[in-house]
Amino acid sequence: MQAELLKRITTNPKQCGGRPCVRGMRIRVSDVLDLFASGLTTDEILEEMPDLEREDLYAVLVYAAQKLSHPVLA
């Protein structure tokens, strides 16, 4: 399931400075995370950005979680 969701996150060096985006659109992963951090709910984000689908939001969260999950050497 997570692998399928992650296919929704794309990177293109010619788009948004190569930052990860949702399905090739100019909606960056960081934009969606900022909306969540601002306290918006999933439904509010979908209303604010009608081009997104609910699975896109899940993909953003999975992507962010994987990027933050790395070993820390003490």
C-alpha positions as CSV (number, residue, x, y, z in Angstrom):
1,M,0.0,0.0,0.0
2,Q,2.7,2.5,0.9
3,A,4.7,1.7,-2.3
4,E,1.6,2.6,-4.3
5,L,1.0,5.8,-2.4
6,L,4.6,6.8,-2.9
7,K,4.2,6.6,-6.7
8,R,2.1,9.8,-6.3
9,I,5.1,11.7,-5.2
10,T,7.2,12.9,-8.1
11,T,10.4,14.9,-8.6
12,N,11.4,16.8,-11.7
13,P,14.6,18.9,-11.7
14,K,12.7,21.4,-14.1
15,Q,9.8,21.8,-11.8
16,C,9.6,23.5,-8.4
17,G,13.4,23.4,-8.1
18,G,13.4,19.6,-8.1
19,R,11.5,19.5,-4.8
20,P,9.1,16.6,-4.4
21,C,5.6,17.3,-5.7
22,V,2.2,15.5,-5.9
23,R,1.5,13.7,-9.2
24,G,3.6,16.0,-11.3
25,M,1.6,19.0,-10.3
26,R,3.2,22.2,-8.9
27,I,1.9,21.3,-5.4
28,R,4.9,20.5,-3.3
29,V,5.0,18.0,-0.5
30,S,6.1,20.8,1.8
31,D,3.0,22.9,0.8
32,V,0.7,20.1,1.9
33,L,2.7,19.6,5.1
34,D,2.5,23.3,5.9
35,L,-1.3,23.1,5.6
36,F,-1.4,20.2,8.0
37,A,1.0,22.0,10.4
38,S,-1.3,25.1,10.2
39,G,-4.1,22.9,11.7
40,L,-6.1,22.3,8.5
41,T,-8.0,19.0,8.4
42,T,-7.8,16.6,5.5
43,D,-11.2,17.8,4.2
44,E,-10.2,21.4,4.5
45,I,-7.0,20.8,2.5
46,L,-9.0,19.0,-0.2
47,E,-11.4,22.0,-0.3
48,E,-8.5,24.4,-0.5
49,M,-6.7,22.4,-3.2
50,P,-9.4,20.7,-5.3
51,D,-6.8,19.1,-7.6
52,L,-5.7,16.9,-4.8
53,E,-7.2,13.5,-3.9
54,R,-7.4,12.0,-0.4
55,E,-4.7,9.5,-1.4
56,D,-2.4,12.3,-2.3
57,L,-2.5,13.5,1.3
58,Y,-1.7,10.1,2.6
59,A,1.2,9.8,0.1
60,V,2.6,13.1,1.4
61,L,2.5,11.8,5.0
62,V,4.1,8.5,4.1
63,Y,6.8,10.3,2.1
64,A,7.6,12.7,5.0
65,A,7.6,9.8,7.5
66,Q,10.1,7.8,5.4
67,K,12.3,10.9,4.9
68,L,12.5,11.4,8.6
69,S,13.1,7.8,9.4
70,H,16.8,7.4,9.3
71,P,19.4,6.0,11.7
72,V,21.1,8.4,14.0
73,L,24.6,7.6,15.1
74,A,25.4,8.6,18.7
